[in-house]
Amino acid sequence: MLNKFILAAIFVFVMASALMLVMAPDVLSLLFIVFMCLVVMLGVVFGMMPCMSFHQDFKNARKSLSRIGGITSNDHWLVLQQSEALFRYQPLVRMYKDYMEKANRQYNQNEIISDIDTVINEDAIALRCWHSACQQIPGTLTGLGLLGTFVGLIVGISNIGFSSVDAALNSVEVLLAGIEVAFYTSVAGVILSILYNLMNKMMWNISIREMELFIRDFHVHIMPTTEEQIRSFNSKSVKAILERLDRLPKNGVFATGGGSEASKDSSEQSVLLKVQDAIRDGEFCFYLQPRCNLMNREIVGAEALIRWNHSELGLLEPSSFMSTIEKNGYIARLDQYIWEMIFKTIRQWIDSGIRPLPVSVNVSGTDVLAFDVPTFFKEMLEKYRIPPVYFEIEINQSTYVRHGRIILEAEAALRAQGFKVIMDSFDGDFLAISSVGANPDAYKLSVGRQKESIAQVFNQARAQHVELRANRIESMEQLMELRRAGCNEGQGYVLHEPLAVEDFLEVSRRSKSGKASHAQPAKEN
């Protein structure tokens, strides 16, 4: 039905152009209309027709996805690999081939698969439909109409003469003919401009809508969510770590056996001793997960995440050691070590001529109870001569609720020193937060965990004039919903994984130059 409507609209458009050609009052008008029609034809051939092809191919691909989704299988990704190509339109065939080559490589290497939006997206479609050029055609048509107006008037006025009655009569006829040319070309330009603009926008919007429906169906029928992939990856990762641990001496730090309470306590004490040794040996480091402008994906900041570069087990994520450290309160010592490491890194950036992006760190309730956090950060600012604008403090919403007054005092002291304080893991309940008395500079919404819709939460944020960022963006659906809600900044697997410091500098540099590619999903947020 939609295709018939589109074809009917194009037919009406072509007939209107042909009618204007037939009704042209003279050769000059005809030349202007012919030129306008040529411009329109270029727009139809290079803009509208590719849009129609994209629309139809996305529609057919959705049918193929539905058939694949109906196959009884535990792994639709393998079914997709073995099936025929989804697309027939060559630009889409090439884009999809590039994506599958990249995704298959990640799949075979047990990496989290990139979202298909990294290859097939609105920007890629716009490039192949000459969308930017086609948007200029309505203005060009209007301009040609105005040019015809001036030419017609000039022709009419230039031949005016009153030397005799006959000359005067001829002059009036020439003037009227010129006015007719002016009027006709102006009206024709406006009509063609309006018709083309409507047609072009309609074709573009239905193509993009079909693309978004295709991406949605691809996630539903084929690709597991990022969260599911992460759970699977973590399961494999933990299994691999346990296998390596089993090969270590049984009295080692990470003994995995059950044992008695006494043996567990002994194991935990051994972990703490190993942590102290790791700090002394410089085994702990931090990765940076980029925070991006959601509209153009430019990197505008980062969150620091701890990693343990174990001498025997390799790079370990917090899930394998953090619970024991937090349980015994040693997290405060480890946090101080990592925070100072970040201050040193920012100082090195400044000394190297690199303008730092703001780096945020997480401050826990244990930190605030264990030592004077504001004083520590003040000493770091003075020691490394770092402007506080380059360092942000994140405090979990549950920490505000659990520790109340002492957290509010620390928040006020940190803000007084010039630090930006952000409430992390915000659930969207502004009323509950106001009752606690918290006054952060910004809120970091945990997407998918909010109590109300994303649009409602951001409407409340605008009404209260507060800065609201997004965290844990795990799918393109969430990213598009955040964009529609007016969210400016966020982070998550669908944007960038946590990166080593050197990699972060390179990716952020390319981001600023407009050459950054879409990053791979992360293993941990």
N, C-alpha and C positions, 0 to 999 in steps of 0.2 A: 504493500500500500504506500509506504513512504517513498519507495523508488519511483512509483508511478507519479506521485505528487511532484517529486523533484524533476522528472522528465517533463511533466506538464508545465512547471514553472520555467524551465529552460526554453521550452517551445514558445511560451508567451513572450519571453524575453527576446528570442530571435525574431519572432513575428513583429514585435514592436520596433526593432531595429530596421527590419525590412520595410515596414510601413513608413518610417521616417525617411528612408532613402527614396522611396517612390514619391513622397509628397514634397521633396525638396523643391523650392520655388525657382532656383536657378543653379547654374554650374558652381558658383562659389559656395552656396549652401551645401550642394552635393559633395563637394570636396571635403568640407568640414565634417559632414556626417560620415563619409567614408572613412576618414581618419579616426573619428571616434569609434566606429565599428571595428576597425582594425585593433585599436587599443583594447576594446571589449573582448575581441576574439582571443587576443593574447592572454587576457585574464582567465577566460573560459578554458583555454587549452592547457595553460601552465598552472592554474590555480584550482578552478572548480572541478575539472575532470580528474586530477589526482585525488582531490578530496573525495569524490564519488568512489574512486577505486579503493582508497583506504577504508571508507565506510563499508563497502560491500565485502572487502576481504576480512575486516574485523568481524563482521556479522557471520560470515562463513566459518571463521576460526572459532567463534563462540559455539557454533553447532558441533564442531569437532571436539571441543573441550567437554561439552555435555556428553557426547558419546564415550569419551575416555573416562569421564567421571562415573559413568554407569557400569564400567567394567569392574568385576569383582577382583580386587587386588589390594594388597597391603602397601604397595608402592606405586602410585600412579606416575611418579617421575620416571620409573623404568619403562612403564607402558608408553609414555610420551616419547622416550628415546627410541623405542622400537617402532613407533607408528610413523605414518607419512607426515610430511611437513604440513604445518597448519595453514600456511599462506601460499597464494598464487601470484599476487602482485609483486613484481620484482624488487622494488625498494623495501617492502616488508620482508620478502624472502631473505634479502641480504642482511637486514637488521636482525632478524630472528636467527639466522645462521651464526652471526657473530655472538649473539647471546648464548645459544646452545653450546657453542664451542667453549666459551668461558665457563658456563654453568656446569658442563660435564667435567671439565677439568677440576672444578671445585668439588663436585660430587665424588669423583674418584679419589681425591686427596683428603676426603672427610672434612672438608671445610664447609662453612655455612654458605649456602647458595645465594648469589646476588639476586636482588629483585629484578624482574623483567623490565621495570620502569627505568632502570639504569641505561637501557638501550632503546626501548620503545617508549617514547614520551612525547609530550606536546611540542617541545623544542625540535625534536627530530622530525616530527610530522610537518611542522611549520617550515623547516628548511627545505623539505622536498616538495612542498606545495607553493613555494615562492610567496609565503603568506605576507611577509613584510612588504614585498613589491606590490602584491595584489591589493593591499590596503591603501595604496596610494592612487589606485585607478579612479575611484570616485572623485577625488579632488582633481585629478588630471582631466576628467571629462567635464567637470564644472569649469575648470580653467579654459579648456578649449571652447566651451560655449561662450564665455566672456570674451575670449579673443575674437571669435566670430562676430560678436556684437560690435566690438570696436572696429574691426575690418569693414563690416557692413556700413557703419556710420561714416567711416572715413571715405569709403568709395562713393557714398551718396553725397557727402558734403563737398568733396573735391571737384565734382562735376557741375556744381551750381553756377549758373550764369544768367544775367538779366539784361543782356544787350538788346534783346527784342522779345516780343510776345511769345514767339515760337521757342526761343531759347529758354524763357522762363518756364513755359509749359514742360519742355523736355527736362529741365532741371528738377521740377517737381516730381516728374515720373521717376527720374534717377534717384532722387532722395527717398521717395516712397519704397523703391526697390531695395535701396540700401537698408532702410529701416526694417523691411520685411526679412532681409537676410539676418540682420542683427537679432530681431525678435525670434526667428525660427531657430537659429543656432543656439541661442541662449536657452530657449525652452527645451530643445533636444538634449543639450548637455545636462540640464538639471534632471530631466526624465531618465536618461540613460544612467546617470550617476545614482539616482535613487534606486532604480531597478537593480543595477549591478551590486550596489552596497547591500541590499536586502538579500539577494541571491548568494553573494559571497559569504556573508555572515551566517546565513542559514546552513550552507554547505559545510562551513568550517565547524560550526557548533555541533551539527549532527555527527561529523566525523570524530571530533574529540569526545563526544558523549559515547559513541560506539567503542572508541579506544578505552575509555575508563571502564565500560562494562566488560570489555575483554580482559583487562587487567584484574578486575574483581573476580571474574569467572576463573581466570588462571590461578588465582589464590585459592578459590573455593575447591576446584576440581583437581588441581595438580600440585601446587606448591604448598608445603606445610608452612604455617606461620613462623615468623622468626623465633618466637618464644618456644614453639615445639622443636625447632631445629637446635636451639640453644640447650634445651633439656636433653635432647639426644646427644648433642656434642659433649655436654658436661658429664653425662653418663659414661660415654666412651672415654672421656678424659680421666675421670675418677678411676675407672677400671684400669686404664693404662698406668696411672700412678700407683695403684695398689699392686699391680703386677711387678712394677719396678721396686716397690717397697719390700715385697716378699723376697726379693733377691738380695736385700741389704741384711746386715746382721740383725738378729732378732732383738738385741738390746739397744738398737738404734733409736733415734729421736722419734720417728714416726711409726713406732710399733703398732700394728693394726689388729692384733688379737684382742679378744674380748677381755678375759682375765677378771680378776677381782677388783674391788674398789681401790684396794691398796696399789695394785699394778697400774690402774688407770691414773691414780694420783701421781704415781712415779713417772708415768709416761708424759703427763701434762707438765710436770716439773722439768722433765728432760727437754720438752719442746721449748719452754721458756729459756732454759740455758742455751739451747741452740739458737734461739732468736737473738740472745745477747751476743753470741759469737758471730751471727750473721750481720748484726749491726756493726760490730767491730771490724769485720772483714769486708764491709761494703757490699753485701749481697742483696740488700733491699734497694729497690729503685721505684720509680713511679712512671706510669704511662699517662698520656694525655688524650682524653676523649674530646674531640672538637665539638664546640657549640656553634651552630650555624644560623645565618639569616635564612629563614625558611622560604623566602621568595626567590633568591638567587643562589642559595647554598654557599655563599661566601662565609668563611670561618671568621667568627667574631670573638671567640674565647675558647676556654677549655676547662675540663674538670680533671683534677689529678687523681689517679687510681693506683693503689699500691700493688707492687709485684715483688715476689721473692725469687731471685735468681740463684736457686739452690745449687751448691757445688756438685751434687750427685744426681739430683732429680730434674735439673733444668729449671725453666721458668714456671713458677707456681702462681696460681691465682688465689685471691683471698679465701675462697671457699674451702681450700685444703688446710688452712692454718689459722684463720682469723678467729674462729669461734673459741679456741683454746686461749688465745691471747686476750680476747675481750673478757672471757670468763674470769681470768685471773688479774684483770686490771692493767696488764702490761701494755695495753693499746696506747695509753697516754705517753709512755716512753717512746714507742715506735712512731706515733704521730709527730712528736717533736722532732725526731730524727728526719722524717720525710719532709716536714714543713721547712726545716732549715735547708734541706737539699733543694727544695723548690726555690727558696729565696736566692740561694747560690746560683741556680740556673738562670733566673731572671736577671741577676746582676751580670752574669756572663753574656747574656743577650744584649743588654744595654752597652756593655763595654765593647762588644763586637759590632755595634752600629745597627743592631736589630731592634726594631720597635716592638716591645712585647705586647702580646694579647693578654687580657685578664685571665688569670688562672684561679680556679676555685678549689678549696679544700673542705673536707667534712670535719666539723668539730662535734664530738660526741658529748653526751652528758658525763661520761667517765672522765673526759679531758677536763671539763669545767670543775668537776669535784676534786680532781687529783692535783691540779696546779692552777696558777693565775694565768689563764689564757690571754686576756688583754695585755698583761704585762709582758708575756713571752713575745707576742707579736710586735709590741712596741719596741722591744729590744732588737728584734730581727730587722725592723725598719731602720733603726739607727745603725746597726752593725753593717748592713749591706747597702744602706743609702737607697732604698727602694721606695718610690712613691706608692702610697697605699692603693692607688687606682688600679695597679696591676695585680692585686691580690684580693680575692673575694672569699668570704666565709659562708659556708653552708651549714645550717643547723636543722636537723630533722624535726618535722612537726611533732612527732611523738616525744622528742626531747623537751620541747617547750611545755607540753602537757604534763610530762612526768616530773620535771624538776622546777617548773614554775619560776619563782622569784629569782633564784640564783642565775638562771639562764637569761632572764630579762635584764638583770644587772650586767651580765657579760655582754649581751647584745648592745646595750646602751653605751658601754665603755668602748666596744669595738667601733661602733658608728662614730663616736666622738673622735676617735683616732683617724678617721677618714676611710675606714674599710666599708665595703658594701656587704651587707648581711642579707643572705637569701634563705628563705624557709624552704627546705628540701622535703620531698615526698608529700607535697601539699595535696589534700584530697578534694579541694574545691569548696570547702565549707568555711566561707569568710566569717559567718556569724560565730561559729565555735572559736575561731582564732581570735576574734575581737574580745570575746569573753575571757580569754586567757591573758590578754594584755600585750600580746606580741606586736612588735612594730618593725618588721623587716623592711628592707629597701625593695625587695622583690620576692616573688613567690615562684617556686618551681613545681609545676603541676605534674603529677604522675599520671600520664595518659593511660586510660583504660581502668584506672582505679578511682576516678573521680565519682562523686555521688550524683552529680547532675550531668547533663549533656555538655560537651565541650563548648558549644555555642553559648549556652546559658552561663557557664563559668566565666567565659571571656566577656560577656555582656556585663556581668557583675563587676569584673575587674575594671572595665572602662568606666562604669558608673562610679566606682570608688577611687578612680585615678591611681591605680596601682599597677606596677609592672608585673606581668605574668609570663613566665617562660614555660616551655614544655620539656618534659623528660620522658625517657622510655618510649620514644616513637619507634614502633616495631613493624609498621606496615605502611604501604602507600595510601591505604584508605585513611589511616589516622593522619598522615601528613597532609592529604588533600582537605580533610575535615578541619584541621588546624589552620590551614591557609584561608579557608572560607570563613572561619571564625575570627580572622584578623590577628592570629598569632604571628609575632615577628621573629622570635628566636626559639631554638630548641636543640635537643640532642637525642641520639638514639641509634640503634643498630641500622636503621634504614638510611641514615645519613653518613655516619662514620664509625668505625671501630676505634677502640683505644689504640693509640700509636706510641711507639718509642719517640723520645724527644726529637731525635734527628729526623725521623719520618714526619713528625708533626710540623716541623719547620718547613720541610719541603712541600707538604700538602697545603699548608696555609699560604705559602708563597704562590703556589699555582692557583690557589683559590682567589687570591687578590688580583692575579693577572688574568682571571677569567678562563683559565685552562684546566681547572681542577676537574677530574672525572669523579663520578659518583663512587663513593667508597664502598668497601665490602662491609657486610654486616659484622657485628662484633661477636666475640665469644662471651663477653660479660659486660654488663653496664655498670 
